[in-house]
Amino acid sequence: MTDGKNDPATIPEGCHPIITVRHLKNAFGDQVIHENLDLTVCRGEILGVVGGSGTGKSVLLRSIIGLQTPESGEIEVLGENMVNRTEDEAKNIRRRWGILFQNGALFSTLTVAENVEVPIREYFPFIKPPLLDEIASYKIAMGGLPPEAGPKFPSELSGGMVKRAGLARALALDPELLFLDEPTAGLDPIAAAAFDQLILSLQQRLDLTVFLITHDLDTLHSICDRIAVLADQHVIAVGTIPELLALDHPWIQEYFNGPRGRAAAASYEHEVVA
Amino acid sequence: MAELNQQDEDQPHGSLYRVAGALTITRAATTQREIDALPDPVTIDLEEVDRMDTVGAWIIYRTVRDRGAKVINASRDEVSLLKQVGEFDKPTRVVPDEPHNFLTALRELGEWVAETGRTLVGLLGFFGATLIGFANVIRKPSRRFRVNAVVQRFDVVGVRALGIIGLMSFLIGIVIAQQGSVQLAQFGAEVYTINLIGRITVRELGTLMTAIMVAGRSGSAFAAQLGTMKITEEIDAMRTIGVSPIEALVIPRMIAAVIMMPLLAFWAMLTALIGGGIFVWLDLAIPPLTYIQRLNETIPLTDMWVGMIKAPVFGFIIALAGCFQGMLVQGNSEEVGTRTTTAVVQSIFLVIVLDAVFAVFFSSIGWT
């Protein structure tokens, strides 16, 4: 990358890095997933991560949140080193983030409300049940779920409701940092748009930093501040959509200027003009 | 929400609660306790709060809502956060309704009876479906019979069980010989230990212990495998492609269990006899050749048939219960566990009941 501005290794001006990844290498046996990967996420932004299937978006997320130990490289989250740290150190960071897994990953034997209470109970066992239930109930409302969803079990929820319940659980501890793995995958366009708006409004209200993996071009256009493109085992560029389009990389062009990309861009422009 | 707006008169009235520093989830329990301890009317002074999160805001909000507290000296950010949490105040139910009384107990009993009835009917239906599946396979064996699947099941159910079943039976043979010789020694009849070992292992224990081991090893695996496939919608996918899950999944497992059970039972009998023989040789000084000769004289061939006829029936029961429970799985992953447990309990129970029926049957036809 000759253009320094969109080089993932440079930190943009006025950026307080919340996640810093440097020279990350991930490999499963002989299969190298990431090589020399750099990425910075700034405080208060919504960063979208895109890339073809199998480029290791989820592996990147798993390395950042410490579920996957990288071969080499440095990862810093909220000012703490994530590689080779003890369980106690990790616990302090885990309190400060929320994660929405791709399929919700709700605990299937607990109700939605109990799911939301799990992180609170774990870290703050002295909060009394009435207050705990009220906290769970406003978190559920924040996640955009109707009041009757609280006592339901995950198997009784629709796909969109599972994601909202997962989001409510991710928000349980008032995180500074929110990781979302394909939040709109599998939702109908109306639900997906509503979910995008929910994320945007929560991000603004709660002052969140959002790390978002997505394939949804509408999400990228409507809520992401910057987009990181993952290809050839590393982040090839970071920037806004116009900046990325100016880079003339074949995959980026294909991605944003393909039929779906154009349709999403058109609808977004239409919305902005109107 | 009017109370939440900044107050014009900053005169506190009633008890004053002044929060300093961070009003966050970290201090939620303490803050709530302190507020609860104050007498009404409460005034909350937020002047010295430097950080507030939604949980802190919620505690303030609910105090205002429930006790009519007054909030003073709130900054603009704090007021907006308080208003925001207020927007999410929808009375969400948290606990499912669970009235505990006599009627509930009665209803649960009724549901249990109905459920048991449904399970029996379902088992019968499943048995029928399997028979139809078998009929289809027999009608067009070249197309419907899945050789690879069956051979793979032979390996998993039979060959891989040889080690554990052999070891178990060997030890049981030793235990029977040891216990038998101690008791029979009281009559000076140690030599009859051989009769005891021979008849009990060949007629009863060889098959029964093998059935219990196969139920624990393979019956549970059948239920867990099919249950997982049910949850991941693999079985639905199979159906829509046009592959019958009964033919592709259930029948290979049944064939494997039915054919492998007698072979494993025979193997169990052999190793139990060897275990008993070694004990008899070492402890009672009866040489192996004499042992074999005595066995030959004391075990009637019908004992062998009794053991061998029971084995495939037990195998069928185990496979039926395992596959049936696996196919019943719905919903969440917890159910795979409960269904697997049920499969093992059911199959062992049915095996023992049938064993008793067989015992009566064989003695009434004169195979004693």
Interface residues (C-beta under 8 A of the other chain):
Chain A: S108 T109 T111 A113 E114 I120 Y123 F124 F126 I127 K128 L131 D133 E134 I135 A136 S137 Y138 K139 I140 A141 M142 L145 P147 E148 A149 G150 P151 K152 F153 P154 S155 L173 D174 R205 L206
Chain B: T24 I25 T26 A28 A29 T30 Q32 D53 T54 V55 W58 I59 R62 Q84 V85 F88 D89 K90 P91 T92 R93 V94 V95 P96 D97 G331 N332 S333 E334
